[in-house]
Amino acid sequence: MNIVEATKLYESWLGRLTPLLPADLKLKHDRMRADAFSFLRATYYRWAQLWPKACPECTKVTRVLSVGDLHVENLGTWRDVEGRLVWGINDFDECYPLPFTNDLVRLTVSAAFAISEGKLDLTPKEASTAILRGYSDCLNAGGKPFVLADNSSPLRFMARERLNTPERFWDKLHQYAPLKKLPPPRAVKGIKKLLPDPQTPLRFVHRIAGLGSLGKLRFTAIGTWVGGLLAREAKALTPSACIWATGSKGGGPIFYDRILGTSVRARDPMVAVQPPWLTRRLSPDCFRIELVDLPKRRDENDLLYSMGWETANVHLGSGKAARIRADLKSLGSDWLHRMAKVMRGAMLDDWERWKKG
């Protein structure tokens, strides 16, 4: 099947599991035409279909609980239980047991698209080398989260740039249209559980965010508590598109809480998995970081190295480091660059087909 047919079938499957918003789906379809990077972010379901066939040598390696929909803008910052600023993977909506190579190839493809669109200034080969070096070093070290409060590093400089202008975050949030009716009671209950005072008056808005999850229900609450603004959000949780890609007509398990609990991670205490909702705190320092939010002067090799390291932090939760190291040795030195090139071509072909309608 082609990308148009796959999209219709996937959205039909998804619509049987959760209510979908037609206007948001239309917006998603429009944004998929904008550029290849946006197309990649919006179409993990298609990746899950194509990747095993396009990269068969990558499927014969150790399986771990994986991010699934990993890309260079699926990382951000949060505060851990000590209030320390932490950087890492932001979204596990598509987490699923997969060969560990899936996350590495997808991350590298996303970097290549970002490079071609002028968002990163290095070569695809340099990107794949940095990612794989960070991943391997983390495996050998046994993992370590990125707690930015403890050590000065180029990553801390890059991640903290957005914190200098918090008003931009709040101004954007206030621009979203208010909801015409209250969210479902379970979503409201989940949001109030994360408030310092459950009686805090809230204003609910319809926030347009992400691409992979655009079209699902998302409820964002804004309030004021002891003189400052706060925001919480409830987003619909669904099984990974990997289940759809197997041909299943039904749903399956959701691994979100499990992957948070097993990864090498300074966990965000304000993220709660309460199916069918994921609830979390939003703030200028608890948010996904887009490449445009990073300072113009930055160490991009260090950034991609850190992304590779953080990927290994997640994979280490499956307890298979020795087997992964053996697989990496058998794959050779240039496998990631080669496989990313293959998948980049496959996704570009789909993007060209999508733009034709």
KAGIDA-V354323 format. One record per residue. RES is the residue in three letters. BURIAL is 1 if it has 16 or more other C-alpha atoms within 10 Angstrom, else 0. Layout:
RES_BURIAL ; RES_BURIAL
//
This chain:
MET_0 ; ASN_0 ; ILE_1 ; VAL_0 ; GLU_0 ; ALA_1 ; THR_1 ; LYS_0 ; LEU_0 ; TYR_1 ; GLU_1 ; SER_0 ; TRP_1 ; LEU_1 ; GLY_0 ; ARG_0 ; LEU_1 ; THR_0 ; PRO_0 ; LEU_1 ; LEU_0 ; PRO_0 ; ALA_0 ; ASP_1 ; LEU_1 ; LYS_0 ; LEU_0 ; LYS_1 ; HIS_1 ; ASP_0 ; ARG_0 ; MET_1 ; ARG_1 ; ALA_0 ; ASP_1 ; ALA_1 ; PHE_1 ; SER_1 ; PHE_1 ; LEU_1 ; ARG_1 ; ALA_1 ; THR_1 ; TYR_1 ; TYR_1 ; ARG_1 ; TRP_1 ; ALA_1 ; GLN_1 ; LEU_0 ; TRP_1 ; PRO_0 ; LYS_0 ; ALA_1 ; CYS_1 ; PRO_0 ; GLU_0 ; CYS_1 ; THR_1 ; LYS_0 ; VAL_1 ; THR_1 ; ARG_1 ; VAL_1 ; LEU_1 ; SER_1 ; VAL_1 ; GLY_1 ; ASP_1 ; LEU_1 ; HIS_1 ; VAL_1 ; GLU_1 ; ASN_1 ; LEU_1 ; GLY_1 ; THR_1 ; TRP_1 ; ARG_1 ; ASP_1 ; VAL_0 ; GLU_0 ; GLY_0 ; ARG_1 ; LEU_1 ; VAL_1 ; TRP_1 ; GLY_1 ; ILE_1 ; ASN_1 ; ASP_1 ; PHE_1 ; ASP_1 ; GLU_1 ; CYS_1 ; TYR_1 ; PRO_1 ; LEU_1 ; PRO_1 ; PHE_1 ; THR_1 ; ASN_1 ; ASP_1 ; LEU_1 ; VAL_1 ; ARG_1 ; LEU_1 ; THR_1 ; VAL_1 ; SER_1 ; ALA_1 ; ALA_1 ; PHE_1 ; ALA_1 ; ILE_1 ; SER_1 ; GLU_0 ; GLY_0 ; LYS_0 ; LEU_1 ; ASP_0 ; LEU_1 ; THR_0 ; PRO_1 ; LYS_1 ; GLU_0 ; ALA_1 ; SER_1 ; THR_1 ; ALA_1 ; ILE_1 ; LEU_1 ; ARG_1 ; GLY_1 ; TYR_1 ; SER_1 ; ASP_0 ; CYS_1 ; LEU_1 ; ASN_0 ; ALA_0 ; GLY_0 ; GLY_1 ; LYS_1 ; PRO_1 ; PHE_1 ; VAL_1 ; LEU_1 ; ALA_0 ; ASP_0 ; ASN_0 ; SER_0 ; SER_0 ; PRO_0 ; LEU_1 ; ARG_1 ; PHE_1 ; MET_1 ; ALA_1 ; ARG_1 ; GLU_0 ; ARG_1 ; LEU_0 ; ASN_0 ; THR_0 ; PRO_0 ; GLU_0 ; ARG_0 ; PHE_1 ; TRP_1 ; ASP_0 ; LYS_0 ; LEU_1 ; HIS_0 ; GLN_0 ; TYR_0 ; ALA_0 ; PRO_0 ; LEU_0 ; LYS_0 ; LYS_0 ; LEU_0 ; PRO_1 ; PRO_0 ; PRO_0 ; ARG_0 ; ALA_1 ; VAL_1 ; LYS_0 ; GLY_1 ; ILE_1 ; LYS_1 ; LYS_0 ; LEU_1 ; LEU_1 ; PRO_0 ; ASP_0 ; PRO_0 ; GLN_0 ; THR_0 ; PRO_0 ; LEU_1 ; ARG_0 ; PHE_1 ; VAL_1 ; HIS_1 ; ARG_1 ; ILE_1 ; ALA_0 ; GLY_0 ; LEU_1 ; GLY_1 ; SER_1 ; LEU_1 ; GLY_1 ; LYS_1 ; LEU_1 ; ARG_1 ; PHE_1 ; THR_1 ; ALA_1 ; ILE_1 ; GLY_0 ; THR_0 ; TRP_0 ; VAL_0 ; GLY_0 ; GLY_0 ; LEU_0 ; LEU_1 ; ALA_1 ; ARG_1 ; GLU_1 ; ALA_1 ; LYS_1 ; ALA_1 ; LEU_1 ; THR_1 ; PRO_1 ; SER_1 ; ALA_1 ; CYS_1 ; ILE_1 ; TRP_1 ; ALA_1 ; THR_0 ; GLY_0 ; SER_0 ; LYS_0 ; GLY_0 ; GLY_1 ; GLY_0 ; PRO_0 ; ILE_1 ; PHE_1 ; TYR_1 ; ASP_1 ; ARG_0 ; ILE_1 ; LEU_1 ; GLY_0 ; THR_1 ; SER_1 ; VAL_1 ; ARG_1 ; ALA_1 ; ARG_1 ; ASP_1 ; PRO_0 ; MET_1 ; VAL_1 ; ALA_1 ; VAL_1 ; GLN_0 ; PRO_1 ; PRO_1 ; TRP_1 ; LEU_1 ; THR_1 ; ARG_1 ; ARG_1 ; LEU_1 ; SER_1 ; PRO_1 ; ASP_1 ; CYS_1 ; PHE_1 ; ARG_1 ; ILE_1 ; GLU_0 ; LEU_0 ; VAL_0 ; ASP_0 ; LEU_0 ; PRO_0 ; LYS_0 ; ARG_0 ; ARG_0 ; ASP_0 ; GLU_1 ; ASN_1 ; ASP_1 ; LEU_1 ; LEU_1 ; TYR_1 ; SER_1 ; MET_1 ; GLY_1 ; TRP_1 ; GLU_1 ; THR_1 ; ALA_1 ; ASN_1 ; VAL_1 ; HIS_1 ; LEU_1 ; GLY_1 ; SER_1 ; GLY_0 ; LYS_0 ; ALA_1 ; ALA_0 ; ARG_0 ; ILE_1 ; ARG_0 ; ALA_0 ; ASP_1 ; LEU_1 ; LYS_0 ; SER_0 ; LEU_0 ; GLY_0 ; SER_0 ; ASP_0 ; TRP_1 ; LEU_1 ; HIS_1 ; ARG_0 ; MET_1 ; ALA_1 ; LYS_1 ; VAL_1 ; MET_1 ; ARG_1 ; GLY_0 ; ALA_0 ; MET_1 ; LEU_1 ; ASP_0 ; ASP_1 ; TRP_1 ; GLU_0 ; ARG_0 ; TRP_1 ; LYS_0 ; LYS_0 ; GLY_0
//
